[in-house]
Amino acid sequence: YQQGLRPLMWSEKDVAATGIGWHRVGEKVCYFENGTRRRSGANHYTLSFELVFPHEDDCCFLAMCFPYTFSQLHKDMNTLCAEHPEMVKRTLLCTTLAGNNCDMLTITSPAPQHVIDERKILVFSGRVHPGESNASWIVKGIIQFIVGDTALAKALRENFVFLIVPMLNPD
């Protein structure tokens, strides 16, 4: 925020009128140490900003990072598996306490099983805490890179098995 980042807002009236969803808002954005200390001695910080809501009787949502929903994750995984069935496998890792599926993606180049069994395994997990949508965007980027057409991505897939849990805590 000290380098120009601003909060995001979703206005139901803006979406209905213009189709514009999440967008950056706020003026006089300030992020600062507030003088309150944690038990560990570390500092607490405050984010403050001014915001004028665009419409009366509107329902608005504010966020620090573009949201990445559980529904979006499932849509992305369905697309990924459909576009790359030879290298991407989706399996159920577990069911959460709330009954949601916690899926795992396995990404590697096709080969006889004995060759795949000899590859080293790299594990990635994201979204350990539900509010950390920025982690979902990072994991999405990692996945897009790994399944990409670059020589490096191909070499990685030929030498490693990637086990990726994109949203470890979807509840």
Buried (B, 14 or more C-beta within 10 A) or exposed (E): BEEEBBBBBBBBBBEEEEEEBBEEBBEEBEBEEEEEEEEEEEEEEEBEBEBEEEEEEEEBEEEBBBBBEBEBBBEBBEEBBEEBEEBBEBEEBEEBEEEBBBBBBBBBBEEEEEEEEEBEEBEBBBBEEEEBBBBBBBBBEBBEEBBEEEEEBBEBBEEBBBBBBBBBBBE
